[in-house]
């Protein structure tokens, strides 16, 4: 199952139920600030102190932390990657894949048609994924969206359109 195609189908749902949001830039900015702090602390070590050998190590560590933070910041600001979020409140959604055997297809479709997420989650999963259900839901489970796929001829084909399940 291609998560990109599934996410595009989620974003195409009516009324902007699910929107694409970028990840927060707080962590990269904190990493840059921490790297700068480590570099400054490396310069504040007096020459004759017992830890003067730490000067270059702190400079290197601080520079690496700041560069990693800067690269993360560039990726989050200019990258095309985002995560699906519930449009009403902006709560992030988690995508999981449920794998089932082909003989369970009737139970899977019945659970999806009834909008019963508990029944879908109670179906025992299989190691051989001939039927996969892409499930996208909030952390507390009050909102869920799914789409079943069938593995046919070396690719996953959707069995039906995206279905909104609400508890």
C-alpha angles and dihedrals in degrees: 000000000000110000092199092060091045092050091049089053089051093051090050093061113118125265093022091276089160121030133183114247131180121239117259119274092214096097095051092047090049090050091052091048092047091050091050090049092052091049092050091047088052090057092047094064110108117239099242099041124118092248096050089116088067092066097091093038091055092047092051094045092047092048092050092049092048093047092049089050091049092051090048089050092051091049093051096045101040102022122103093224120111140155130242114255133182103260097215097059104006094242112161117246124219120220118215131174121223115200122207140172119254093247089065094059094104092055091045094051092045091052092048093046091051092046089235108151093175091058091048092051092046093060108102113249124233132219091225105068107208091141118036127184117203105212122191116185146151120263093254093043098237090128128035138168126189143178125192121222131191123211106232128160096350096311140079114248122192114249092201143345125287111290123206114223119190128183 
